[in-house]
Amino acid sequence: MVKKNEKVKIVLSGGHAGSTAFVVIEEIRRQNKSWDISWVGFRSSLEGEK
C-alpha cells in the first residue's frame, strides 16, 4: 500500500504487445498520480513502424 506523500517509481517494459502498458500509464496520469514512470521497450508496437 502506498502511503501519502510517498514517492512511487514504476518501470514498465514490453515489446510488440507493450502498447497495453501505455493504457496503464494513461490511467495513472488520468488519476493525477504524481508517480515517476519509466518505459523500457520499443517506441512502436509493430516491427518497422516509426
DSSP file (Angstrom, degrees, kcal/mol; ACC not computed):
  #  RESIDUE AA STRUCTURE BP1 BP2  ACC     N-H-->O    O-->H-N    N-H-->O    O-->H-N    TCO  KAPPA ALPHA  PHI   PSI    X-CA   Y-CA   Z-CA
    1    1 A M              0   0    0      0, 0.0     2,-0.5     0, 0.0     0, 0.0   0.000 360.0 360.0 360.0 137.1    0.0    0.0    0.0
    2    2 A V        -     0   0    0      4,-0.0     2,-0.2     1,-0.0     3,-0.1  -0.726 360.0-140.7 -88.3 126.7    1.3    3.4   -0.9
    3    3 A K    >   -     0   0    0     -2,-0.5     3,-1.9     1,-0.1    -1,-0.0  -0.529  33.4 -87.7 -83.0 153.3    1.4    5.9    2.0
    4    4 A K  T 3  S+     0   0    0      1,-0.3    -1,-0.1    -2,-0.2     3,-0.1  -0.334 114.3  14.7 -59.5 139.5    0.5    9.5    1.4
    5    5 A N  T 3  S+     0   0    0      1,-0.3     2,-0.5    -3,-0.1    -1,-0.3   0.538  93.1 135.4  69.7   9.8    3.5   11.6    0.3
    6    6 A E    <   -     0   0    0     -3,-1.9     2,-0.3     1,-0.0    -1,-0.3  -0.770  58.0-123.3 -89.4 131.2    5.5    8.5   -0.5
    7    7 A K        -     0   0    0     -2,-0.5     2,-0.5    -3,-0.1    28,-0.1  -0.584  25.9-158.2 -76.2 128.6    7.3    8.7   -3.9
    8    8 A V        -     0   0    0     -2,-0.3    28,-2.8    26,-0.3     2,-0.4  -0.921   7.4-168.9-111.5 132.1    6.4    5.9   -6.2
    9    9 A K  E     -a   36   0A   0     -2,-0.5     2,-0.4    26,-0.2    28,-0.2  -0.983   5.7-173.9-121.2 130.9    8.6    4.7   -9.1
   10   10 A I  E     -a   37   0A   0     26,-2.9    28,-2.7    -2,-0.4     2,-0.5  -0.979  10.2-163.8-126.5 135.2    7.3    2.3  -11.7
   11   11 A V  E     -a   38   0A   0     -2,-0.4     2,-0.4    26,-0.2    28,-0.2  -0.981  11.2-173.3-117.9 121.1    9.2    0.7  -14.6
   12   12 A L  E     -a   39   0A   0     26,-2.8    28,-2.4    -2,-0.5     2,-0.3  -0.882   5.5-179.2-110.6 144.6    7.1   -0.8  -17.4
   13   13 A S  E     +a   40   0A   0     -2,-0.4     2,-0.3    26,-0.2    28,-0.2  -0.943  10.9 137.1-139.7 161.6    8.6   -2.9  -20.2
   14   14 A G  E     -a   41   0A   0     26,-1.5    28,-0.7    -2,-0.3     2,-0.0  -0.951  31.6-138.4 174.0 169.3    7.4   -4.7  -23.3
   15   15 A G  S >  S-     0   0    0     -2,-0.3     3,-1.7    26,-0.2     4,-0.2   0.235  80.6 -19.6-112.5-123.1    7.9   -5.5  -26.9
   16   16 A H  T 3  S+     0   0    0      1,-0.3     3,-0.4     2,-0.1    25,-0.0   0.783 141.5  45.8 -65.1 -26.9    5.3   -5.7  -29.6
   17   17 A A  T >  S+     0   0    0      1,-0.2     3,-1.5     2,-0.1    -1,-0.3   0.256  81.4 104.5 -97.6  12.2    2.4   -6.0  -27.0
   18   18 A G  T X>  +     0   0    0     -3,-1.7     3,-1.6     1,-0.3     4,-0.8   0.628  53.9  87.3 -68.3 -12.5    3.8   -3.2  -24.9
   19   19 A S  H 3> S+     0   0    0     -3,-0.4     4,-0.9     1,-0.3     3,-0.3   0.766  78.5  64.9 -61.7 -22.9    1.1   -0.9  -26.1
   20   20 A T  H <> S+     0   0    0     -3,-1.5     4,-1.2     1,-0.2     3,-0.3   0.823  94.5  59.8 -66.7 -28.9   -1.1   -2.3  -23.3
   21   21 A A  H <> S+     0   0    0     -3,-1.6     4,-2.2    -4,-0.3    -1,-0.2   0.831  96.0  61.5 -65.9 -31.1    1.4   -0.7  -20.9
   22   22 A F  H  X S+     0   0    0     -4,-0.8     4,-2.5    -3,-0.3    -1,-0.2   0.856  99.7  54.5 -63.9 -33.6    0.6    2.7  -22.4
   23   23 A V  H  X S+     0   0    0     -4,-0.9     4,-2.2    -3,-0.3    -1,-0.2   0.897 107.3  50.4 -65.1 -40.0   -3.0    2.3  -21.3
   24   24 A V  H  X S+     0   0    0     -4,-1.2     4,-2.3     2,-0.2    -2,-0.2   0.922 110.3  49.7 -62.9 -44.1   -1.8    1.7  -17.8
   25   25 A I  H  X S+     0   0    0     -4,-2.2     4,-2.3     1,-0.2    -2,-0.2   0.921 109.8  51.1 -60.7 -44.9    0.3    4.9  -18.0
   26   26 A E  H  X S+     0   0    0     -4,-2.5     4,-2.4     1,-0.2    -1,-0.2   0.896 110.2  49.4 -60.3 -41.0   -2.6    6.9  -19.3
   27   27 A E  H  X S+     0   0    0     -4,-2.2     4,-1.8     2,-0.2    -1,-0.2   0.900 109.2  51.5 -67.7 -40.2   -4.8    5.7  -16.4
   28   28 A I  H  <>S+     0   0    0     -4,-2.3     5,-1.9     1,-0.2    -2,-0.2   0.930 113.7  44.9 -60.3 -44.8   -2.2    6.6  -13.8
   29   29 A R  H ><5S+     0   0    0     -4,-2.3     3,-1.8     1,-0.2    -2,-0.2   0.873 108.4  57.2 -67.2 -37.1   -1.9   10.0  -15.3
   30   30 A R  H 3<5S+     0   0    0     -4,-2.4    -1,-0.2     1,-0.3    -2,-0.2   0.854 104.0  53.2 -61.8 -34.5   -5.7   10.4  -15.5
   31   31 A Q  T 3<5S-     0   0    0     -4,-1.8    -1,-0.3    -5,-0.1    -2,-0.2   0.355 115.8-120.1 -81.9   6.6   -5.9    9.7  -11.8
   32   32 A N  T < 5 +     0   0    0     -3,-1.8     2,-0.3     1,-0.2    -3,-0.2   0.826  51.4 167.0  57.8  35.7   -3.4   12.6  -11.3
   33   33 A K      < -     0   0    0     -5,-1.9     2,-0.6     1,-0.1    -1,-0.2  -0.642  33.8-145.7 -77.0 135.7   -0.9   10.3   -9.6
   34   34 A S        +     0   0    0     -2,-0.3   -26,-0.3     2,-0.1     2,-0.2  -0.320  47.3 146.1 -98.1  51.3    2.5   12.0   -9.4
   35   35 A W        -     0   0    0     -2,-0.6     2,-0.8   -28,-0.1   -26,-0.2  -0.582  55.1-118.7 -89.2 150.7    4.4    8.8   -9.9
   36   36 A D  E     -a    9   0A   0    -28,-2.8   -26,-2.9    -2,-0.2     2,-0.5  -0.809  37.8-171.1 -88.7 111.4    7.7    8.5  -11.7
   37   37 A I  E     -a   10   0A   0     -2,-0.8     2,-0.4   -28,-0.2   -26,-0.2  -0.909   7.5-172.3-113.1 129.1    7.0    6.2  -14.6
   38   38 A S  E     -a   11   0A   0    -28,-2.7   -26,-2.8    -2,-0.5     2,-0.4  -0.932   9.3-152.2-119.1 144.6    9.7    4.8  -16.9
   39   39 A W  E     -a   12   0A   0     -2,-0.4     2,-0.5   -28,-0.2   -26,-0.2  -0.961   8.2-173.1-116.3 130.6    9.2    2.9  -20.1
   40   40 A V  E     +a   13   0A   0    -28,-2.4   -26,-1.5    -2,-0.4     2,-0.3  -0.972  49.7  57.8-122.4 113.9   11.8    0.3  -21.4
   41   41 A G  E    S-a   14   0A   0     -2,-0.5   -26,-0.2   -28,-0.2     2,-0.1  -0.975  87.4 -29.8 159.5-170.9   11.0   -1.0  -24.9
   42   42 A F        -     0   0    0    -28,-0.7    -2,-0.0    -2,-0.3   -24,-0.0  -0.361  43.0-134.0 -73.5 152.7   10.4   -0.2  -28.5
   43   43 A R  S    S+     0   0    0      6,-0.1     2,-0.3    -2,-0.1    -1,-0.1   0.794  91.4  44.2 -75.9 -29.2    8.8    3.1  -29.5
   44   44 A S  S    S-     0   0    0      5,-0.2   -26,-0.1     1,-0.1    -2,-0.1  -0.829  74.8-136.9-117.0 157.2    6.4    1.5  -31.9
   45   45 A S  S    S+     0   0    0     -2,-0.3     2,-0.4   -28,-0.1   -27,-0.1   0.639  86.2  57.5 -87.9 -13.8    4.3   -1.6  -31.4
   46   46 A L  S >  S-     0   0    0    -29,-0.0     3,-1.9   -31,-0.0    -2,-0.1  -0.936  93.0-102.2-120.5 142.5    5.0   -3.2  -34.9
   47   47 A E  T 3  S+     0   0    0     -2,-0.4     3,-0.1     1,-0.3    -2,-0.1  -0.342 107.6  15.9 -59.1 132.8    8.3   -4.1  -36.4
   48   48 A G  T 3  S+     0   0    0      1,-0.3    -1,-0.3    -4,-0.1     2,-0.2   0.304  93.4 128.9  86.8  -9.6    9.4   -1.5  -39.0
   49   49 A E    <         0   0    0     -3,-1.9    -1,-0.3     1,-0.1    -5,-0.2  -0.528 360.0 360.0 -76.9 145.2    7.0    1.2  -37.7
   50   50 A K              0   0    0     -2,-0.2    -1,-0.1    -3,-0.1    -3,-0.0   0.370 360.0 360.0-123.6 360.0    8.4    4.6  -37.0
